[in-house]
Amino acid sequence: MSCVTSRTRVRRPRNVGRKVQPEDVLAYALDHPQSSTKMISENCGLSKSRVWTILNKSGAHPHLCRDCCQEILRDCGIFNDRLIGPVLYEGTLTGQRYLELLQDVITDFVENLPLHQFRNVWFQHDGAPQHKISKVKQYLMETFQNQVIGYGGFVERPPRSPDSTPLDFFLWGHIKGQIYATPPPTLQDLRRRITDACASVTSAMLHNVQREIQSRVQMCIVANGEHFEQYK
């Protein structure tokens, strides 16, 4: 859960948290095959020469990534010590597709939760454009009432806050480290790697993540909502 002060917007730096790793560069290049080296450099916070070095060593040039991972996207969620997903789909993620994903995956999940658990569920997402359509906001408010963190929710989530989001500070790094250790040669292999990487996430790992969230919330409070990972 993100830590925010009531209705106070906190501007966070683009590059927060852990040092950018080569697999982060490969992941961005593969997820954004139309990106130039300059765009990858700006988004990953590395020099263009460093980006080229990483891409050249891996053989994953931006213009060659398209054939292997074009149009494949993945979504996951974390609930207590359970991983929801991965949900793999092809094509561009529009607001309507995001709504359909929520209606399919999230509705099925919450309908099978015991009532005492459902009452305590908070849903969190970021401010991606796909999350901002009115139908998405309406669905989330009808499903979770005021217990929504992020765009359109009762609690705002500061932008660029991966240090307080378990999907960012744990899950994506864990998955990307396995997926992009070497460039996936085919779309089928990429799908298999994503599925295998998610299957490697254990309940014990997610239990530790829960404890880590509590620690990070306290550090965020002490830092008055500013970046805090450099103090860990």
C-alpha positions in Angstrom: 0.0 0.0 0.0 1.3 3.5 -0.9 1.9 6.0 1.9 0.4 9.4 1.2 -0.6 12.4 3.3 -4.2 13.3 2.8 -4.7 14.9 -0.6 -1.1 16.3 -0.6 0.6 15.7 -3.9 4.2 14.6 -3.5 6.5 15.0 -6.6 8.8 12.0 -6.8 12.0 11.8 -8.8 11.9 9.7 -11.9 14.8 7.5 -10.8 14.1 6.1 -7.4 15.0 3.1 -5.5 17.5 0.5 -6.6 20.2 1.0 -9.2 19.0 0.4 -12.8 20.1 -3.1 -13.9 20.8 -4.3 -17.5 17.6 -6.4 -17.4 15.6 -3.2 -16.7 17.0 -1.8 -20.0 16.2 -5.0 -21.9 12.7 -5.1 -20.4 12.0 -1.5 -21.4 13.3 -2.1 -24.9 11.2 -5.2 -25.4 8.1 -3.7 -23.9 8.5 -0.6 -26.1 9.9 -1.8 -29.4 9.2 1.6 -31.1 11.5 3.4 -28.6 14.7 5.0 -29.7 18.0 4.7 -27.8 17.4 8.3 -26.6 13.9 7.4 -25.2 15.3 4.3 -23.4 18.1 6.4 -22.0 15.7 9.0 -20.7 13.2 6.5 -19.2 15.9 4.3 -17.6 18.0 7.2 -16.4 21.2 5.9 -18.1 23.5 7.5 -20.7 22.9 6.6 -24.3 26.3 5.0 -24.5 25.5 2.8 -21.5 22.1 1.8 -23.1 23.9 0.9 -26.4 26.5 -1.2 -24.5 23.8 -3.2 -22.7 21.8 -3.7 -25.9 24.8 -4.7 -27.9 26.1 -7.2 -25.4 22.7 -8.9 -25.2 22.1 -8.7 -28.9 18.7 -7.1 -28.2 18.8 -4.1 -30.4 15.6 -2.0 -30.2 14.7 -2.5 -33.8 15.1 -6.3 -33.5 13.0 -6.7 -30.4 9.8 -6.2 -32.2 9.5 -9.7 -33.7 10.0 -11.5 -30.4 7.7 -9.6 -28.1 5.5 -7.4 -30.3 2.1 -6.7 -28.7 2.5 -9.1 -25.7 1.6 -7.6 -22.3 1.3 -9.1 -18.9 -0.5 -8.1 -15.7 -0.2 -9.5 -12.2 -1.6 -8.7 -8.7 -0.7 -9.5 -5.2 -3.2 -10.4 -2.4 -1.6 -11.3 0.9 0.6 -14.3 0.2 -1.0 -15.1 -3.2 0.0 -14.0 -6.7 -2.9 -13.2 -9.1 -1.9 -14.0 -12.6 -0.1 -13.7 -14.9 -2.7 -12.5 -17.3 -1.1 -12.5 -20.8 -2.7 -10.8 -23.7 -1.8 -9.4 -27.1 -2.5 -6.0 -28.6 -2.5 -2.6 -27.2 -3.9 -2.2 -23.6 -6.7 0.3 -24.0 -9.0 1.6 -21.3 -11.8 -0.7 -22.5 -9.4 -3.7 -22.4 -8.3 -2.8 -18.9 -11.9 -2.6 -17.8 -12.6 -6.0 -19.3 -9.5 -7.5 -17.6 -10.7 -6.1 -14.2 -14.3 -7.5 -14.8 -12.9 -10.9 -15.7 -10.0 -11.5 -13.3 -10.8 -9.2 -10.4 -14.5 -9.9 -10.2 -13.9 -13.7 -10.2 -11.3 -13.3 -7.5 -13.2 -11.1 -5.1 -16.4 -13.1 -5.5 -14.6 -16.2 -4.1 -13.2 -14.3 -1.1 -14.7 -14.9 2.4 -16.6 -11.8 3.4 -14.3 -11.0 6.4 -11.4 -10.8 3.9 -13.2 -8.9 1.2 -14.2 -6.1 3.7 -10.5 -5.5 4.2 -9.4 -5.5 0.6 -7.9 -2.3 -0.8 -7.3 -2.1 -4.6 -4.3 -0.2 -5.8 -3.3 0.9 -9.3 -1.3 3.8 -10.8 -2.2 6.7 -13.0 -1.6 5.1 -16.4 -3.9 6.5 -19.1 -5.8 3.2 -19.4 -6.8 3.5 -15.7 -8.4 6.9 -16.1 -11.5 6.2 -18.2 -14.8 6.8 -16.3 -16.0 3.2 -16.6 -12.9 1.9 -14.9 -13.4 4.4 -12.0 -17.1 3.4 -11.8 -16.3 -0.3 -11.7 -13.7 0.1 -9.0 -15.9 2.3 -6.8 -18.8 -0.1 -7.1 -16.6 -3.1 -6.3 -14.3 -1.7 -3.6 -16.3 1.4 -2.4 -13.8 3.9 -1.0 -11.1 1.3 -0.6 -9.2 2.3 -3.8 -5.7 3.7 -3.9 -4.7 5.5 -7.1 -6.4 7.5 -9.8 -10.0 8.1 -9.1 -9.7 6.4 -5.7 -10.4 7.7 -2.1 -6.6 7.7 -1.5 -4.3 9.3 -4.0 -1.1 7.6 -5.0 1.9 9.9 -5.8 3.4 9.4 -9.3 6.7 7.7 -9.7 6.4 5.8 -6.3 7.8 2.3 -7.0 9.5 2.3 -3.6 6.1 1.9 -1.9 4.4 -0.5 -4.3 5.2 -4.3 -4.0 4.7 -5.0 -7.7 7.4 -2.4 -8.4 9.9 -2.9 -5.6 9.7 -6.7 -5.7 7.6 -8.5 -8.3 8.6 -6.9 -11.6 12.3 -7.0 -10.7 12.1 -10.6 -9.7 10.3 -11.6 -12.9 12.4 -9.5 -15.3 15.6 -10.9 -13.9 14.5 -14.3 -15.0 12.8 -13.4 -18.3 15.5 -11.1 -19.7 18.7 -12.9 -18.4 19.0 -13.6 -22.1 16.8 -12.2 -24.9 13.8 -14.5 -25.5 14.2 -15.8 -29.1 10.4 -16.2 -29.7 7.1 -15.0 -28.5 6.3 -18.5 -27.3 9.5 -18.6 -25.3 8.7 -15.2 -23.8 5.3 -16.4 -22.7 6.8 -19.5 -21.1 9.4 -17.5 -19.3 6.8 -15.2 -17.9 4.6 -18.1 -16.7 7.6 -19.9 -15.2 8.9 -16.7 -13.4 5.5 -16.1 -11.8 5.3 -19.8 -10.7 8.6 -19.3 -8.9 7.1 -16.7 -6.6 6.3 -18.6 -3.3 3.9 -17.8 -0.5 6.9 -17.3 1.8 8.4 -14.7 -0.6 5.1 -12.8 -0.6 4.8 -13.0 3.2 8.2 -11.3 3.4 7.0 -8.7 1.0 4.1 -7.9 3.4 6.6 -7.3 6.2 8.6 -5.1 3.8 5.6 -3.0 3.0 5.1 -2.2 6.7 8.7 -1.2 7.0 8.6 1.0 4.0 5.4 2.7 5.2 7.2 3.7 8.4 10.2 5.0 6.5 7.9 7.0 4.2 6.3 8.6 7.2 9.6 9.5 8.7 10.8 10.9 5.3 7.6 13.0 5.2 6.5 11.4 2.0 9.8 11.9 0.2 12.0 9.3 -1.4 13.4 7.1 1.3 15.1 4.0 -0.3 18.5 5.5 -0.1 18.2 5.2 3.7 17.5 1.5 3.7 
